[in-house]
Amino acid sequence: MVKNYLIKFYTPEGVSLIKNIKAESLSEAKSIIMLEGYMPAIALPNIFFDILRPVRNAGIKDNELSVFFMECSQLVKSTGSIGKALSYMNKENKKPARVGEDKLFYPIKWLYYNHKRSKSKNRLKLINDCVFLLDKGESLKEIFILNNFEEIVLSLLDLADSTGDYPQTFLKISEYFGTKNIYKKSVTGALAYPAFLFFLLFVAFSVFLYYIIPTFASFFSQFPHIPKSTKDILSFFSYLKNVFIYCIILAAVIAAAFGFDLFRIKTKAAYFMLNIPQIRSIVNYTYLNWIFYQFSLMISSGVTVNAVFNYFRKNTSKAYFKNKFELIYDDLMKGITLHDSMVNANFLSDDAVESIGYAETGGFLSETVLRLSQEFKEKSSRYMNLFTKGLFFLAVALVVFFLLLMFFSLFLPLIQGMVGLPASYQ
């Protein structure tokens, strides 16, 4: 991942200067300064720039960008001009006028206008920037660079500049952000139900521990003889109640350490989880689905294969795939074919690599990569379905075990006491 580094260096005249360098590592930042002809003296991570990074994609959410570019595609196709399309989108957000018959409803319209504006302020800012800067002679790509849009979007705009087919390009960008939004929600959405189920179990257990168990303990304290299993269960839950708050605090500390990756706890935990075959398959196939979709989109927009893998190796946060993309990129730069580069990287099945090799030779790489993306999506969905079903059955098994434990240890002795049956079993 690219980060910011502060480099202090000296000019040939002996003047001390400080410059911010974007690089993947401290050594790479020093190398960049040395290539410029300067000798670095001090190099430090620029944590302030890393924290205060510019907002990506003009601060607009992926699903909203998908709608925005879909509207752009339709309006440009109907009006024949980008400027007219954006001006029309800008006119939709004019303030309500207090005139004529509408004067009575002005407060309601004004409240609705402000509500709508607060919900879409980033979208309105982007439209205003486009309208203003296009009148100044700026290109659409330069405007989107200023708003910190992704490299794939900029590549597609380059394609539109060369072909003039802006409606089709905007449609592709809309599909890209729609797919990206689905990709982000695919794993979390599938795990939402099991996570909610375990949360309900936690709440139910807390209520049981703090309210129901004390009631049972008070009731059984009236009897001189109760089963040993009941005594053991009551003693266990009494001890658990005393330490439960500490368990919650410990869990919160572990969650915080995991979130901030203190002592690389998150990294080690992720490495452990990814060694579980089922989870590894879900993560890898889901990620490959997204990567190959981007691959297809960039190839179809005219980006070279070398540039695609250079982009992947710089923007991939997953260490495993980053190393694989580094290997492929190094081989491609040596003049090795994409097929042989992927064989050397050894992270795809033989069938997938052979398909890419045939597509590379036949000139239909974009279509083949898009098909492979869909295959990875289907495999990811199948593994995710099995995984969520496993979590569901685990939760059900825990509930059944808990109910059986309560029945034989608490409810059965209670029933026996109420009907006057002996309860002297051990």
N, C-alpha and C positions, 0 to 999 in steps of 0.2 A: 504494500500500500504506500502511495506517495505521501510523504510528510514534509514539514517545513523545518529548515535548519538555518540558524544564524551563524554566518562565517565571518570572522574578522581576518582581514588580509592587508598586505602592504603593497602599494604601487611602486613602480621603479623609482619614483621620486621620494619614496620613504613615507608617503602619506598613509595613515591608518584609516581603513574603511570597513564598514560592516554591511553585509548584503544577505538578504533572505534567499535561500536556495530550496527549490522543491526537488526532492530526491527520495528514493526508496530506502536509503541507509545513509549513515553519517559518512562512511568512506566514499560513497558515490557522490555526496555533496562536495567533499574535498576534491575529488577528481574533476568535477565540473569547474571549480575555481581554478585548478591547476591547468586545465585545458584552455582557460581564458588568459593564461600567462601570469597568474598571480600565485604567491605562496601563502597558503592558509596558516594563520597563527593560532587561532582559537576557533573551535567548532562546537556548537551547542544545539540541542533540539529546541525549536521555537514553539514552546507549548502554547503560547498565547494565540498564535496563528492557527494552530491545530484545533484549539477550543473554539475560536471565533471564525470558523470556516464560512465562506459565503454560502448562502442558501442555494441549494441545487434546484434547477428547473423552475426558477422564479418563485420558489416557495409554494408551488401548486401541487396538489396531490395527484397521484398517477391516474386515478379514475376520473378526476376533473380534467386532466390534460387529455385523456382519451376523448372526452366529450368536446373539449375545445377544438382539437384538431379535426374531429369529425365535422363540426360546424364550419370550420375554415374550408375543408374540402368541398362541402356542399355549396357554400356561398361563393367561393372562387369559381367553381364550375358554372354557377348560374349567372354571376356578374361578369366573369371573364377578367377580373382584376383583383389582385391581393389588396391594394389600397382601398378599393370600393368595399370589399368584403369586410375588412377590419373597421372601416368607417361606419358601416352598417351595424356591426357588433357594438361599436362605441356609442351609437345613437340610442341603442336599446336601454342605456343606463342614464338617460337624462333625468334631471330633477323634475318632479311634477310641477306644473304651473298652477298658480292660484288665480284662475280666470273663469268667467262664465258659470255654467251649471256645475262645473267640477269644484267650485270654491267650497261648497258644503262638505265635500269628501276629501278636501285637501289634507287635514290632519292624518286621516287614515292612510292616504297615499304616501304622505311624507314618512310615516312610521314604517310602512312596507318598503319604501325606497331605501331607508337607512338600514333596515334589517337585511335586505338583499345585498346592499353594498358591503356590509360587514362580513357577509358570508363569502363574497367573491372579490375582496379588495386586491388580492394578488393577481387574479385574472384581469381585473380592470387596469391595474398598473401595467401589466404586460401589453394589453391592447393599446393603452395610451402611449407607451414607449414605441410600439411598432408604428402607430400612426404618425407620431411626431418625428421619429428618426427616418422613416421612409420618405417623408417630405423633405428632410435635410439631405437626402441622397444616399443614406446608408443602405447596405444590402440586408436582406432578411437574416442571413447567416451571422453577420456582425452584431445584429440586435440580439440574437439568441445567445451569442457568445457573451455579451454583456450581462445577460440574465443567467449565466452559468448553466446552460443546458448540456446534456450528455453528449459525448462524442458521436454516438450513433445518430442522434438527431441532426447534428451538424453534417455528418456524412450524407445523410439523406437529403438535406438541403442543398449540398453540393451537387447531388444528382439532379435535383429539381432545377438548379441554375443552368445545368448543361443541357437538359432535355426540354425544359419549359413546362413540363407536366406537373404543376404544383398540386392540382386536386388529387392525383394518384399518390403523390409523395405525402401529402397531409393525411391521406387515408392510411398509408403504411405506418406513419408515426402514431396515429390514433390506435391502430392495432397493436403496435409495440407497447404503448403505455397500458392498454387494456390487458395484454398478456402479462406484463410486469406486475400489475395489480393482482391478477389471479395467482401468479407464482408466489407472491409474498404471502397470500392468504391460504395457500394450499395446505402447508404443513400445520400452521396454527389452527386453521379451520377444522382439519381432521382430528386434531388433538383436543379441540374445545370441549366436546362432550365427555370424554374420559376425565379431563381435568376438572370439569364441573362436578362430575360424579364423586371424585375423590374429595373435592371441597365440601360437598354435602355430607360425606362420611365423616370428615373432620369436625364439622359443626355438630352433627348428631352425636359423635363421641364426646365432644366437649360438654354438651347438654347432659348426656348420660352420666358423665364423670362428676359434674358439679351439682346436679340436682336429683337424679334418679338414684344413684348409688348411696348418697347420704340418707335418703328415705328408707332404702332397704336396710342399711346399717342400723338405723334407729329402730326399725321394726324388729330385726333379729336380736337386738340387744335385750329385748324383753324375755327371751327364752334362754333357759340355762343350758340346753343341749341343742346344738345345731350341727349339721354335717361338716366334716373337716374340709371338704371341697369348698363349701360356702364360706367358711372362715378364711381359707386361703385366698379365695377370689376377692373377698371384702378387704383383706389385708393388702393384697396386690394393688387394688384400685385406690385404696387409701394412700399407699406410698406413691402411686402414679399421680394422684391429685396434688400431692405436696411438691413433686418435681416437675409437674406439667408446665408451669410458667417458665421454668428454666429451659425446658425443652423447646418452648416457643421462641425464647430469646436466642438460644443456640441456633435454631433453624433460621431466624432472621439474620444473625451474624453470618452464617454460612451463605445465605442468599446474597447478602451485601458483598461478601468476599468473592462470590461467584460472579456477581454483576460487574464489579470493578476489576475482576481478575487479579486480586491480590495474591501474591506468591504463586501466580500462574495456576491458581486453583481451577479457574474456568477452562484453561487450555488442557490441563491434565484430565479434568472430568470429561471434556469433549472428546479427547483422545480415547479415554476408556469407553465412552458410549459408542464411538464410531467403530470400536473393535467388535461390538455386538453385530453379528451378520445382518440381522433384520433391519436394524437402525442404519447401518452403513449402506445397505441397498436403497433404503428410502431416501437418505440424504444425497447419495451419489446420483441416483437416477433423476431426482427432482432437480438437482443442480445442472446435470447434463442436459435435461430438457430445456432449461432456460439458456444455458451457454450455446447450445446448438441452434436455438431460435435466433439469438443475437448473431451467431455466425452466418446463418442464412440471410438475415436482413442486411448485414454489412456487405456480404458478397454481392447480393442483388443490387446494392447501391453503388457498386463500382470500387469498393475497397479491396486492396490486394490481400491475399492469404497471409503474407508476412505481416502486414499492418494489423490484421485481425488478431493474430496471436501475440503481437507486441502489445496490443490493447488489453488482451486477456491477462497476460502475465503481469501487467502493471496495475490492473484493477481487480484482481482476484484476491480475496481475503483468505480463502481456504488454502492452507499450506500444501496439502497433498496435490491439489489441482494446479497451484501456482508452480510447483516444481515440474509437473508434467508439461505445462505450457512453456516453461523456460527451456526444457529439453527440445520441444518441437520447434520453438522459435530459433534456437541455436542451429538446429539441423537445417531449417529452411534458409537461414542466412548463409549456410555453407553450400547451398544449391541442391540440397537433397529434396526429393519430392515429398508432398504432403503424406502420401501413403507410407513411404518408408520412415518418415519422421514419426508418424503415429505408431508404427510397428516398434520402433526403438523406444518410444515413451511407454508403451505397454500399459495402457489404462482403458482400452476399449476391447470389446470382443472381436474375434477374428472376422465374423460376418460383417460387423459395422465397418471395420477397417477396409475390408475388401470392397464394400459398397462405395466407400469414399474414394478408393483407388480407381474404380470403374468410372465414377462420376468425374474425377479429376481428368481422366483421359478423354472422356466423351464430351466434356464441357457443360455438364448439367449438375454442377456441384451444389448450387443453391437449393435446387429441388430435392436432391438426395439428403442434404443436411437437415432440411425442414422435415422430411419424412422420418429421419432418425430421431429428431426432436420429439415427434409425436409418439414414436415407439418407446422412448425413455419416459414420456409422460404416462403412458399406459402401464409400464412396469412399475413406476413409482406409485401410481394409484392402487395397483394390485397389492404391493407390499404394505402400503399404508393401511389398506382395508384389513389385511390380516393382523397388522400390529394393533390397530384400534379395537378389533374384536378380541384380541388377546387381553388388552387392558380392561375391556368391559367384563370379560369372564373372570379376571382376577378380582375386580371390584365386587362382583356378585359372590365369588367364593369367600371373600373376606366378610361380607355381610352375613352369609349363611353360617360361617364358622362362629361369628360373633353371636348370632341369635341362638345357636345350639349351646354355646358356652353359657349364655345367660339363662337359657331354659333349665339346663341340668344343674346349674350351680345356685341359681336364685329363685326362679319362678317355680320349679318343681318342689323344692323345700317349702316355699311359701304356700303352695296349694296343699301340700301334705299337712302343714300346720293348721290350715284353715279347716280341713275336713277331719282333723283329729287322727291322722295316720301316723304311725311311728316313723321317725326320720333319724334312726341311729346308725345308718350305713356309713362306712368310712370311705 
